[in-house]
Amino acid sequence: MNESIDLKQLFGRKCKDVITGFEGVCVGIVEHMFGCTDVILESHTTKDRKPRVTPYQFSIERIKVLSSDIALEDITIPEYEAPQHFGIMCRDKVTGYEGYCLSCCDIFYTSRQYFLLAKCKRKKKDRRKSGIWIDEGRLEELEGYEIIDQESVSSGRPGGINGLPETSLPIRVSN
C-alpha cells in the first residue's frame, strides 16, 4: 500500500493516477483481504455540452493526492472505518448465499458492501466462478467454519478481486 496516503483523509479529495494522468475525486475505497487497496476516482466532464461522470478504479500505489481540500460541496463524507469480516464465512440474510468475505467497498453515496466468494465444491456443476457483493446490513457471520488468516493468503505483492458492487454508474477497472 502507498504508505503516504491516509485512507481516512482520501474521500472527497482530488487525486491523479500517475500512470495514465487520469484526474478525479475519490468517491470510493476498495480493500481486499489479499493486501490490495483500490481507489475509485470519478471525473466530471462534458461531451457535446452534456455532463458525463466517469468513474475508474486504480491501485492506491498509482494515486497522488492533488489537494487536501474536499472537492465536493454539500456532500457528507463518511468517516473511514477499517473493514470487518475478512476471512470469515458469512451469509447473505436475504438470499442465503454463503461465502468467505474477501473484499470491502466503501463508495460514499452507497452503503458499505462486502464481497463473498463461495467455497468450491467437488462437483463441477456446483462450482461458482464469481462471488457476490452485498450490503453490510445483510451480512451475518457463520460459526463453525475455519477462519482464514490474512497473513496466510498474502504474497509479496498485493492482490484483489476484479470488479465492484453494482452502482448506478459503470466503473472501469484499470490494472
C-alpha positions as CSV (number, residue, x, y, z in Angstrom):
1,M,0.0,0.0,0.0
2,N,1.1,3.6,-0.6
3,E,2.0,4.4,3.0
4,S,2.0,8.1,2.3
5,I,-1.8,8.1,1.8
6,D,-4.0,8.1,4.8
7,L,-7.3,6.3,3.8
8,K,-9.1,8.3,6.5
9,Q,-8.3,11.5,4.6
10,L,-8.8,10.3,1.0
11,F,-12.6,10.5,0.4
12,G,-13.6,13.7,-1.5
13,R,-10.1,14.7,-2.4
14,K,-9.0,15.4,-5.9
15,C,-6.4,12.8,-7.0
16,K,-4.5,11.7,-10.0
17,D,-3.4,8.3,-11.4
18,V,0.3,8.9,-12.0
19,I,0.4,6.3,-14.9
20,T,-2.5,7.4,-17.1
21,G,-2.8,11.0,-15.9
22,F,-6.5,10.5,-15.1
23,E,-7.7,13.0,-12.5
24,G,-10.8,12.8,-10.4
25,V,-12.4,13.0,-7.0
26,C,-12.0,10.0,-4.7
27,V,-15.5,8.6,-4.2
28,G,-14.7,5.1,-3.0
29,I,-12.1,2.8,-1.5
30,V,-12.0,-0.9,-2.0
31,E,-9.9,-3.0,0.3
32,H,-9.1,-6.7,-0.3
33,M,-8.1,-9.3,2.1
34,F,-5.1,-10.1,0.0
35,G,-3.5,-6.8,0.7
36,C,-4.5,-4.6,-2.3
37,T,-6.3,-1.3,-1.8
38,D,-8.0,0.4,-4.7
39,V,-9.3,3.9,-5.1
40,I,-12.3,4.9,-7.2
41,L,-11.9,8.2,-8.9
42,E,-14.8,10.0,-10.5
43,S,-14.2,12.6,-13.2
44,H,-16.9,15.1,-14.1
45,T,-16.6,16.2,-17.7
46,T,-18.7,17.4,-20.5
47,K,-19.1,16.0,-24.0
48,D,-21.3,17.7,-26.5
49,R,-22.4,20.1,-23.7
50,K,-23.9,17.1,-21.8
51,P,-22.4,16.3,-18.3
52,R,-20.7,12.9,-18.0
53,V,-19.5,11.2,-14.9
54,T,-16.7,8.7,-15.5
55,P,-15.5,6.6,-12.5
56,Y,-12.4,4.4,-12.7
57,Q,-10.7,2.1,-10.2
58,F,-7.0,2.3,-9.6
59,S,-4.5,0.7,-7.3
60,I,-3.6,3.0,-4.4
61,E,0.1,2.7,-5.4
62,R,-0.7,4.7,-8.5
63,I,-2.5,7.6,-6.7
64,K,-1.2,11.0,-6.0
65,V,-3.4,13.3,-3.9
66,L,-3.6,16.7,-5.6
67,S,-5.5,18.7,-3.0
68,S,-6.1,18.4,0.7
69,D,-9.3,20.3,0.3
70,I,-12.7,18.4,-0.1
71,A,-13.6,18.8,-3.7
72,L,-17.3,18.3,-3.3
73,E,-19.7,20.8,-1.7
74,D,-22.8,19.9,0.2
75,I,-21.8,16.2,0.4
76,T,-21.5,14.3,3.7
77,I,-18.2,12.4,3.5
78,P,-18.4,9.2,5.7
79,E,-15.7,8.6,8.3
80,Y,-13.4,5.8,7.2
81,E,-13.6,2.6,9.2
82,A,-11.4,-0.4,8.7
83,P,-13.1,-3.4,7.1
84,Q,-14.5,-6.2,9.3
85,H,-15.3,-9.9,8.5
86,F,-12.2,-10.6,6.3
87,G,-11.5,-14.4,6.1
88,I,-14.8,-15.2,7.9
89,M,-17.5,-17.4,6.4
90,C,-20.6,-15.2,6.1
91,R,-24.2,-15.5,4.8
92,D,-26.4,-13.0,2.9
93,K,-29.5,-12.8,5.1
94,V,-31.7,-12.2,2.0
95,T,-30.5,-14.8,-0.5
96,G,-28.8,-17.3,1.8
97,Y,-25.7,-17.2,-0.3
98,E,-22.7,-18.3,1.8
99,G,-19.0,-17.5,1.2
100,Y,-15.8,-16.2,2.6
101,C,-15.5,-12.4,3.0
102,L,-12.7,-11.3,0.8
103,S,-13.2,-7.6,0.0
104,C,-14.9,-4.4,1.3
105,C,-16.1,-1.4,-0.8
106,D,-17.0,2.0,0.5
107,I,-18.5,4.4,-2.0
108,F,-19.7,7.5,-0.2
109,Y,-23.0,7.6,-1.9
110,T,-23.9,4.0,-1.2
111,S,-23.8,1.6,1.8
112,R,-20.7,-0.3,2.6
113,Q,-20.6,-3.6,0.7
114,Y,-18.6,-6.8,1.2
115,F,-17.6,-9.4,-1.4
116,L,-18.4,-13.0,-0.6
117,L,-17.0,-16.0,-2.5
118,A,-18.4,-19.4,-2.0
119,K,-16.2,-22.3,-1.1
120,C,-15.6,-24.5,-4.2
121,K,-17.4,-27.9,-4.2
122,R,-16.1,-31.0,-5.8
123,K,-18.9,-31.4,-8.3
124,K,-18.1,-29.3,-11.4
125,K,-21.7,-28.1,-11.8
126,D,-21.7,-26.7,-8.2
127,R,-18.6,-24.5,-8.7
128,R,-19.2,-20.8,-8.5
129,K,-16.8,-18.8,-10.6
130,S,-17.8,-15.4,-9.1
131,G,-19.0,-14.2,-5.8
132,I,-21.4,-11.5,-4.8
133,W,-21.3,-8.1,-3.3
134,I,-23.8,-7.5,-0.5
135,D,-24.7,-4.6,1.7
136,E,-23.2,-4.7,5.2
137,G,-26.7,-4.8,6.8
138,R,-27.4,-8.1,5.0
139,L,-24.2,-9.8,6.2
140,E,-24.1,-12.3,9.1
141,E,-21.0,-14.2,10.2
142,L,-21.3,-18.0,10.5
143,E,-19.8,-20.1,13.2
144,G,-18.2,-23.5,12.9
145,Y,-16.0,-22.7,9.8
146,E,-12.3,-22.2,9.5
147,I,-11.2,-18.6,9.7
148,I,-8.7,-17.7,7.0
149,D,-5.9,-15.5,8.4
150,Q,-5.0,-12.6,6.1
151,E,-1.3,-13.3,6.5
152,S,-1.7,-16.9,5.4
153,V,-3.0,-15.8,1.9
154,S,-0.9,-12.8,1.3
155,S,2.1,-12.8,-1.1
156,G,4.9,-10.5,-1.8
157,R,2.7,-8.3,-4.0
158,P,-0.8,-7.1,-3.2
159,G,-3.8,-8.7,-5.0
160,G,-7.5,-8.3,-5.1
161,I,-10.9,-9.0,-6.8
162,N,-11.6,-7.6,-10.2
163,G,-15.0,-5.9,-10.2
164,L,-17.1,-3.8,-7.8
165,P,-20.6,-3.8,-6.4
166,E,-23.4,-2.7,-8.7
167,T,-23.9,1.1,-8.6
168,S,-25.8,3.4,-10.9
169,L,-22.6,4.1,-12.7
170,P,-20.3,1.8,-14.7
171,I,-16.9,1.6,-13.0
172,R,-14.0,0.8,-15.2
173,V,-11.1,-1.1,-13.6
174,S,-7.6,-0.1,-14.5
175,N,-5.0,-2.6,-13.7
